[in-house]
Amino acid sequence: MEGNRELKSISDWQAALAESKEKPLFIFKHSTTCPISAEAFDEYAKYLHKHPNADITHAHVLVIESRPVSNAIAESLSLKHESPQAIYIKDGKIAWHTSHWRITEQALREHLQ
């Protein structure tokens, strides 16, 4: 998905978190086996296609395929892991997060603009 990078390693995550002190970061935690996550990912794709905020770095992590990265995100942010999960980080700290059915194109547009 254009404009959206995948975090595949803990070093990818650490670099993205460090960069969030200069440019806000949005992370979508996605389970490739969960139908709820698939619907939320579709909502995220609609947001990226229609309304992406160019001032934010957009990234995703596949929670099953990259479990250590998913766990590192939860641990670094002291945030309980959920999937699907949307996390917006500014200045290295959580500014907003939500999960499951609350991840909609409209919610993303409202919180990421």
MODELLER restraints for C-alpha pairs under 7 A, 6 or more apart:
rsr = mdl.restraints
at = mdl.atoms
rsr.add(forms.Gaussian(group=physical.xy_distance, feature=features.Distance(at['CA:3:A'], at['CA:58:A']), mean=6.60, stdev=0.5))
rsr.add(forms.Gaussian(group=physical.xy_distance, feature=features.Distance(at['CA:4:A'], at['CA:58:A']), mean=4.86, stdev=0.5))
rsr.add(forms.Gaussian(group=physical.xy_distance, feature=features.Distance(at['CA:4:A'], at['CA:59:A']), mean=4.92, stdev=0.5))
rsr.add(forms.Gaussian(group=physical.xy_distance, feature=features.Distance(at['CA:4:A'], at['CA:60:A']), mean=6.99, stdev=0.5))
rsr.add(forms.Gaussian(group=physical.xy_distance, feature=features.Distance(at['CA:5:A'], at['CA:58:A']), mean=6.47, stdev=0.5))
rsr.add(forms.Gaussian(group=physical.xy_distance, feature=features.Distance(at['CA:5:A'], at['CA:59:A']), mean=4.56, stdev=0.5))
rsr.add(forms.Gaussian(group=physical.xy_distance, feature=features.Distance(at['CA:5:A'], at['CA:60:A']), mean=6.35, stdev=0.5))
rsr.add(forms.Gaussian(group=physical.xy_distance, feature=features.Distance(at['CA:6:A'], at['CA:59:A']), mean=5.51, stdev=0.5))
rsr.add(forms.Gaussian(group=physical.xy_distance, feature=features.Distance(at['CA:6:A'], at['CA:60:A']), mean=4.96, stdev=0.5))
rsr.add(forms.Gaussian(group=physical.xy_distance, feature=features.Distance(at['CA:6:A'], at['CA:61:A']), mean=5.70, stdev=0.5))
rsr.add(forms.Gaussian(group=physical.xy_distance, feature=features.Distance(at['CA:7:A'], at['CA:13:A']), mean=6.01, stdev=0.5))
rsr.add(forms.Gaussian(group=physical.xy_distance, feature=features.Distance(at['CA:7:A'], at['CA:59:A']), mean=6.66, stdev=0.5))
rsr.add(forms.Gaussian(group=physical.xy_distance, feature=features.Distance(at['CA:7:A'], at['CA:60:A']), mean=6.06, stdev=0.5))
rsr.add(forms.Gaussian(group=physical.xy_distance, feature=features.Distance(at['CA:7:A'], at['CA:61:A']), mean=5.22, stdev=0.5))
rsr.add(forms.Gaussian(group=physical.xy_distance, feature=features.Distance(at['CA:8:A'], at['CA:61:A']), mean=6.77, stdev=0.5))
rsr.add(forms.Gaussian(group=physical.xy_distance, feature=features.Distance(at['CA:8:A'], at['CA:66:A']), mean=6.00, stdev=0.5))
rsr.add(forms.Gaussian(group=physical.xy_distance, feature=features.Distance(at['CA:8:A'], at['CA:69:A']), mean=6.77, stdev=0.5))
rsr.add(forms.Gaussian(group=physical.xy_distance, feature=features.Distance(at['CA:9:A'], at['CA:69:A']), mean=5.79, stdev=0.5))
rsr.add(forms.Gaussian(group=physical.xy_distance, feature=features.Distance(at['CA:10:A'], at['CA:68:A']), mean=6.99, stdev=0.5))
rsr.add(forms.Gaussian(group=physical.xy_distance, feature=features.Distance(at['CA:10:A'], at['CA:69:A']), mean=5.09, stdev=0.5))
rsr.add(forms.Gaussian(group=physical.xy_distance, feature=features.Distance(at['CA:10:A'], at['CA:72:A']), mean=6.82, stdev=0.5))
rsr.add(forms.Gaussian(group=physical.xy_distance, feature=features.Distance(at['CA:13:A'], at['CA:69:A']), mean=6.79, stdev=0.5))
rsr.add(forms.Gaussian(group=physical.xy_distance, feature=features.Distance(at['CA:17:A'], at['CA:92:A']), mean=6.00, stdev=0.5))
rsr.add(forms.Gaussian(group=physical.xy_distance, feature=features.Distance(at['CA:18:A'], at['CA:92:A']), mean=6.73, stdev=0.5))
rsr.add(forms.Gaussian(group=physical.xy_distance, feature=features.Distance(at['CA:20:A'], at['CA:89:A']), mean=6.51, stdev=0.5))
rsr.add(forms.Gaussian(group=physical.xy_distance, feature=features.Distance(at['CA:20:A'], at['CA:90:A']), mean=5.79, stdev=0.5))
rsr.add(forms.Gaussian(group=physical.xy_distance, feature=features.Distance(at['CA:20:A'], at['CA:91:A']), mean=5.62, stdev=0.5))
rsr.add(forms.Gaussian(group=physical.xy_distance, feature=features.Distance(at['CA:20:A'], at['CA:92:A']), mean=5.34, stdev=0.5))
rsr.add(forms.Gaussian(group=physical.xy_distance, feature=features.Distance(at['CA:21:A'], at['CA:90:A']), mean=6.39, stdev=0.5))
rsr.add(forms.Gaussian(group=physical.xy_distance, feature=features.Distance(at['CA:21:A'], at['CA:91:A']), mean=3.91, stdev=0.5))
rsr.add(forms.Gaussian(group=physical.xy_distance, feature=features.Distance(at['CA:21:A'], at['CA:92:A']), mean=5.11, stdev=0.5))
rsr.add(forms.Gaussian(group=physical.xy_distance, feature=features.Distance(at['CA:22:A'], at['CA:91:A']), mean=6.79, stdev=0.5))
rsr.add(forms.Gaussian(group=physical.xy_distance, feature=features.Distance(at['CA:23:A'], at['CA:55:A']), mean=6.77, stdev=0.5))
rsr.add(forms.Gaussian(group=physical.xy_distance, feature=features.Distance(at['CA:23:A'], at['CA:56:A']), mean=6.11, stdev=0.5))
rsr.add(forms.Gaussian(group=physical.xy_distance, feature=features.Distance(at['CA:23:A'], at['CA:57:A']), mean=6.88, stdev=0.5))
rsr.add(forms.Gaussian(group=physical.xy_distance, feature=features.Distance(at['CA:24:A'], at['CA:56:A']), mean=4.95, stdev=0.5))
rsr.add(forms.Gaussian(group=physical.xy_distance, feature=features.Distance(at['CA:24:A'], at['CA:57:A']), mean=6.23, stdev=0.5))
rsr.add(forms.Gaussian(group=physical.xy_distance, feature=features.Distance(at['CA:24:A'], at['CA:89:A']), mean=5.67, stdev=0.5))
rsr.add(forms.Gaussian(group=physical.xy_distance, feature=features.Distance(at['CA:24:A'], at['CA:90:A']), mean=4.60, stdev=0.5))
rsr.add(forms.Gaussian(group=physical.xy_distance, feature=features.Distance(at['CA:24:A'], at['CA:91:A']), mean=6.88, stdev=0.5))
rsr.add(forms.Gaussian(group=physical.xy_distance, feature=features.Distance(at['CA:25:A'], at['CA:56:A']), mean=5.50, stdev=0.5))
rsr.add(forms.Gaussian(group=physical.xy_distance, feature=features.Distance(at['CA:25:A'], at['CA:57:A']), mean=4.71, stdev=0.5))
rsr.add(forms.Gaussian(group=physical.xy_distance, feature=features.Distance(at['CA:25:A'], at['CA:58:A']), mean=6.03, stdev=0.5))
rsr.add(forms.Gaussian(group=physical.xy_distance, feature=features.Distance(at['CA:25:A'], at['CA:88:A']), mean=5.83, stdev=0.5))
rsr.add(forms.Gaussian(group=physical.xy_distance, feature=features.Distance(at['CA:25:A'], at['CA:89:A']), mean=5.05, stdev=0.5))
rsr.add(forms.Gaussian(group=physical.xy_distance, feature=features.Distance(at['CA:25:A'], at['CA:90:A']), mean=6.55, stdev=0.5))
rsr.add(forms.Gaussian(group=physical.xy_distance, feature=features.Distance(at['CA:26:A'], at['CA:56:A']), mean=6.81, stdev=0.5))
rsr.add(forms.Gaussian(group=physical.xy_distance, feature=features.Distance(at['CA:26:A'], at['CA:57:A']), mean=6.13, stdev=0.5))
rsr.add(forms.Gaussian(group=physical.xy_distance, feature=features.Distance(at['CA:26:A'], at['CA:58:A']), mean=4.91, stdev=0.5))
rsr.add(forms.Gaussian(group=physical.xy_distance, feature=features.Distance(at['CA:26:A'], at['CA:59:A']), mean=6.12, stdev=0.5))
rsr.add(forms.Gaussian(group=physical.xy_distance, feature=features.Distance(at['CA:26:A'], at['CA:87:A']), mean=5.66, stdev=0.5))
rsr.add(forms.Gaussian(group=physical.xy_distance, feature=features.Distance(at['CA:26:A'], at['CA:88:A']), mean=4.43, stdev=0.5))
rsr.add(forms.Gaussian(group=physical.xy_distance, feature=features.Distance(at['CA:26:A'], at['CA:89:A']), mean=6.18, stdev=0.5))
rsr.add(forms.Gaussian(group=physical.xy_distance, feature=features.Distance(at['CA:27:A'], at['CA:58:A']), mean=6.18, stdev=0.5))
rsr.add(forms.Gaussian(group=physical.xy_distance, feature=features.Distance(at['CA:27:A'], at['CA:59:A']), mean=4.87, stdev=0.5))
rsr.add(forms.Gaussian(group=physical.xy_distance, feature=features.Distance(at['CA:27:A'], at['CA:60:A']), mean=5.13, stdev=0.5))
rsr.add(forms.Gaussian(group=physical.xy_distance, feature=features.Distance(at['CA:27:A'], at['CA:86:A']), mean=5.88, stdev=0.5))
rsr.add(forms.Gaussian(group=physical.xy_distance, feature=features.Distance(at['CA:27:A'], at['CA:87:A']), mean=5.15, stdev=0.5))
rsr.add(forms.Gaussian(group=physical.xy_distance, feature=features.Distance(at['CA:27:A'], at['CA:88:A']), mean=6.48, stdev=0.5))
rsr.add(forms.Gaussian(group=physical.xy_distance, feature=features.Distance(at['CA:28:A'], at['CA:59:A']), mean=6.39, stdev=0.5))
rsr.add(forms.Gaussian(group=physical.xy_distance, feature=features.Distance(at['CA:28:A'], at['CA:60:A']), mean=4.50, stdev=0.5))
rsr.add(forms.Gaussian(group=physical.xy_distance, feature=features.Distance(at['CA:28:A'], at['CA:61:A']), mean=6.43, stdev=0.5))
rsr.add(forms.Gaussian(group=physical.xy_distance, feature=features.Distance(at['CA:28:A'], at['CA:85:A']), mean=5.76, stdev=0.5))
rsr.add(forms.Gaussian(group=physical.xy_distance, feature=features.Distance(at['CA:28:A'], at['CA:86:A']), mean=4.76, stdev=0.5))
rsr.add(forms.Gaussian(group=physical.xy_distance, feature=features.Distance(at['CA:28:A'], at['CA:87:A']), mean=6.52, stdev=0.5))
rsr.add(forms.Gaussian(group=physical.xy_distance, feature=features.Distance(at['CA:29:A'], at['CA:60:A']), mean=5.71, stdev=0.5))
rsr.add(forms.Gaussian(group=physical.xy_distance, feature=features.Distance(at['CA:29:A'], at['CA:61:A']), mean=5.05, stdev=0.5))
rsr.add(forms.Gaussian(group=physical.xy_distance, feature=features.Distance(at['CA:29:A'], at['CA:62:A']), mean=6.20, stdev=0.5))
rsr.add(forms.Gaussian(group=physical.xy_distance, feature=features.Distance(at['CA:29:A'], at['CA:63:A']), mean=6.23, stdev=0.5))
rsr.add(forms.Gaussian(group=physical.xy_distance, feature=features.Distance(at['CA:29:A'], at['CA:83:A']), mean=5.97, stdev=0.5))
rsr.add(forms.Gaussian(group=physical.xy_distance, feature=features.Distance(at['CA:29:A'], at['CA:84:A']), mean=5.40, stdev=0.5))
rsr.add(forms.Gaussian(group=physical.xy_distance, feature=features.Distance(at['CA:29:A'], at['CA:85:A']), mean=4.98, stdev=0.5))
rsr.add(forms.Gaussian(group=physical.xy_distance, feature=features.Distance(at['CA:29:A'], at['CA:86:A']), mean=6.48, stdev=0.5))
rsr.add(forms.Gaussian(group=physical.xy_distance, feature=features.Distance(at['CA:30:A'], at['CA:37:A']), mean=5.89, stdev=0.5))
rsr.add(forms.Gaussian(group=physical.xy_distance, feature=features.Distance(at['CA:30:A'], at['CA:61:A']), mean=6.12, stdev=0.5))
rsr.add(forms.Gaussian(group=physical.xy_distance, feature=features.Distance(at['CA:30:A'], at['CA:62:A']), mean=5.00, stdev=0.5))
rsr.add(forms.Gaussian(group=physical.xy_distance, feature=features.Distance(at['CA:30:A'], at['CA:63:A']), mean=5.79, stdev=0.5))
rsr.add(forms.Gaussian(group=physical.xy_distance, feature=features.Distance(at['CA:30:A'], at['CA:83:A']), mean=5.92, stdev=0.5))
rsr.add(forms.Gaussian(group=physical.xy_distance, feature=features.Distance(at['CA:30:A'], at['CA:84:A']), mean=5.05, stdev=0.5))
rsr.add(forms.Gaussian(group=physical.xy_distance, feature=features.Distance(at['CA:31:A'], at['CA:37:A']), mean=5.83, stdev=0.5))
rsr.add(forms.Gaussian(group=physical.xy_distance, feature=features.Distance(at['CA:31:A'], at['CA:62:A']), mean=5.83, stdev=0.5))
rsr.add(forms.Gaussian(group=physical.xy_distance, feature=features.Distance(at['CA:31:A'], at['CA:63:A']), mean=5.42, stdev=0.5))
rsr.add(forms.Gaussian(group=physical.xy_distance, feature=features.Distance(at['CA:31:A'], at['CA:64:A']), mean=6.21, stdev=0.5))
rsr.add(forms.Gaussian(group=physical.xy_distance, feature=features.Distance(at['CA:31:A'], at['CA:83:A']), mean=6.14, stdev=0.5))
rsr.add(forms.Gaussian(group=physical.xy_distance, feature=features.Distance(at['CA:31:A'], at['CA:84:A']), mean=6.44, stdev=0.5))
rsr.add(forms.Gaussian(group=physical.xy_distance, feature=features.Distance(at['CA:32:A'], at['CA:38:A']), mean=6.95, stdev=0.5))
rsr.add(forms.Gaussian(group=physical.xy_distance, feature=features.Distance(at['CA:32:A'], at['CA:62:A']), mean=6.86, stdev=0.5))
rsr.add(forms.Gaussian(group=physical.xy_distance, feature=features.Distance(at['CA:36:A'], at['CA:100:A']), mean=6.52, stdev=0.5))
rsr.add(forms.Gaussian(group=physical.xy_distance, feature=features.Distance(at['CA:37:A'], at['CA:83:A']), mean=6.52, stdev=0.5))
rsr.add(forms.Gaussian(group=physical.xy_distance, feature=features.Distance(at['CA:37:A'], at['CA:84:A']), mean=4.80, stdev=0.5))
rsr.add(forms.Gaussian(group=physical.xy_distance, feature=features.Distance(at['CA:37:A'], at['CA:100:A']), mean=6.85, stdev=0.5))
rsr.add(forms.Gaussian(group=physical.xy_distance, feature=features.Distance(at['CA:40:A'], at['CA:84:A']), mean=6.85, stdev=0.5))
rsr.add(forms.Gaussian(group=physical.xy_distance, feature=features.Distance(at['CA:40:A'], at['CA:100:A']), mean=6.89, stdev=0.5))
rsr.add(forms.Gaussian(group=physical.xy_distance, feature=features.Distance(at['CA:40:A'], at['CA:101:A']), mean=6.89, stdev=0.5))
rsr.add(forms.Gaussian(group=physical.xy_distance, feature=features.Distance(at['CA:40:A'], at['CA:103:A']), mean=5.58, stdev=0.5))
rsr.add(forms.Gaussian(group=physical.xy_distance, feature=features.Distance(at['CA:40:A'], at['CA:104:A']), mean=6.50, stdev=0.5))
rsr.add(forms.Gaussian(group=physical.xy_distance, feature=features.Distance(at['CA:43:A'], at['CA:104:A']), mean=5.20, stdev=0.5))
rsr.add(forms.Gaussian(group=physical.xy_distance, feature=features.Distance(at['CA:43:A'], at['CA:105:A']), mean=4.89, stdev=0.5))
rsr.add(forms.Gaussian(group=physical.xy_distance, feature=features.Distance(at['CA:44:A'], at['CA:104:A']), mean=6.97, stdev=0.5))
rsr.add(forms.Gaussian(group=physical.xy_distance, feature=features.Distance(at['CA:44:A'], at['CA:105:A']), mean=6.02, stdev=0.5))
rsr.add(forms.Gaussian(group=physical.xy_distance, feature=features.Distance(at['CA:46:A'], at['CA:105:A']), mean=6.28, stdev=0.5))
rsr.add(forms.Gaussian(group=physical.xy_distance, feature=features.Distance(at['CA:47:A'], at['CA:105:A']), mean=5.09, stdev=0.5))
rsr.add(forms.Gaussian(group=physical.xy_distance, feature=features.Distance(at['CA:47:A'], at['CA:108:A']), mean=6.83, stdev=0.5))
rsr.add(forms.Gaussian(group=physical.xy_distance, feature=features.Distance(at['CA:47:A'], at['CA:109:A']), mean=6.71, stdev=0.5))
rsr.add(forms.Gaussian(group=physical.xy_distance, feature=features.Distance(at['CA:51:A'], at['CA:109:A']), mean=6.68, stdev=0.5))
rsr.add(forms.Gaussian(group=physical.xy_distance, feature=features.Distance(at['CA:53:A'], at['CA:112:A']), mean=6.71, stdev=0.5))
rsr.add(forms.Gaussian(group=physical.xy_distance, feature=features.Distance(at['CA:53:A'], at['CA:113:A']), mean=6.06, stdev=0.5))
rsr.add(forms.Gaussian(group=physical.xy_distance, feature=features.Distance(at['CA:61:A'], at['CA:70:A']), mean=6.74, stdev=0.5))
rsr.add(forms.Gaussian(group=physical.xy_distance, feature=features.Distance(at['CA:63:A'], at['CA:70:A']), mean=5.51, stdev=0.5))
rsr.add(forms.Gaussian(group=physical.xy_distance, feature=features.Distance(at['CA:74:A'], at['CA:80:A']), mean=5.85, stdev=0.5))
rsr.add(forms.Gaussian(group=physical.xy_distance, feature=features.Distance(at['CA:74:A'], at['CA:81:A']), mean=5.54, stdev=0.5))
rsr.add(forms.Gaussian(group=physical.xy_distance, feature=features.Distance(at['CA:82:A'], at['CA:99:A']), mean=6.64, stdev=0.5))
rsr.add(forms.Gaussian(group=physical.xy_distance, feature=features.Distance(at['CA:83:A'], at['CA:99:A']), mean=6.76, stdev=0.5))
rsr.add(forms.Gaussian(group=physical.xy_distance, feature=features.Distance(at['CA:83:A'], at['CA:100:A']), mean=6.76, stdev=0.5))
rsr.add(forms.Gaussian(group=physical.xy_distance, feature=features.Distance(at['CA:84:A'], at['CA:99:A']), mean=5.61, stdev=0.5))
rsr.add(forms.Gaussian(group=physical.xy_distance, feature=features.Distance(at['CA:84:A'], at['CA:100:A']), mean=5.34, stdev=0.5))
rsr.add(forms.Gaussian(group=physical.xy_distance, feature=features.Distance(at['CA:85:A'], at['CA:98:A']), mean=5.94, stdev=0.5))
rsr.add(forms.Gaussian(group=physical.xy_distance, feature=features.Distance(at['CA:85:A'], at['CA:99:A']), mean=4.27, stdev=0.5))
rsr.add(forms.Gaussian(group=physical.xy_distance, feature=features.Distance(at['CA:85:A'], at['CA:100:A']), mean=6.50, stdev=0.5))
rsr.add(forms.Gaussian(group=physical.xy_distance, feature=features.Distance(at['CA:86:A'], at['CA:97:A']), mean=5.36, stdev=0.5))
rsr.add(forms.Gaussian(group=physical.xy_distance, feature=features.Distance(at['CA:86:A'], at['CA:98:A']), mean=5.33, stdev=0.5))
rsr.add(forms.Gaussian(group=physical.xy_distance, feature=features.Distance(at['CA:86:A'], at['CA:99:A']), mean=5.93, stdev=0.5))
rsr.add(forms.Gaussian(group=physical.xy_distance, feature=features.Distance(at['CA:86:A'], at['CA:103:A']), mean=6.90, stdev=0.5))
rsr.add(forms.Gaussian(group=physical.xy_distance, feature=features.Distance(at['CA:87:A'], at['CA:94:A']), mean=6.92, stdev=0.5))
rsr.add(forms.Gaussian(group=physical.xy_distance, feature=features.Distance(at['CA:87:A'], at['CA:96:A']), mean=6.10, stdev=0.5))
rsr.add(forms.Gaussian(group=physical.xy_distance, feature=features.Distance(at['CA:87:A'], at['CA:97:A']), mean=4.40, stdev=0.5))
rsr.add(forms.Gaussian(group=physical.xy_distance, feature=features.Distance(at['CA:87:A'], at['CA:98:A']), mean=6.81, stdev=0.5))
rsr.add(forms.Gaussian(group=physical.xy_distance, feature=features.Distance(at['CA:88:A'], at['CA:94:A']), mean=5.89, stdev=0.5))
rsr.add(forms.Gaussian(group=physical.xy_distance, feature=features.Distance(at['CA:88:A'], at['CA:95:A']), mean=5.57, stdev=0.5))
rsr.add(forms.Gaussian(group=physical.xy_distance, feature=features.Distance(at['CA:88:A'], at['CA:96:A']), mean=5.15, stdev=0.5))
rsr.add(forms.Gaussian(group=physical.xy_distance, feature=features.Distance(at['CA:88:A'], at['CA:97:A']), mean=6.05, stdev=0.5))
rsr.add(forms.Gaussian(group=physical.xy_distance, feature=features.Distance(at['CA:89:A'], at['CA:95:A']), mean=5.34, stdev=0.5))
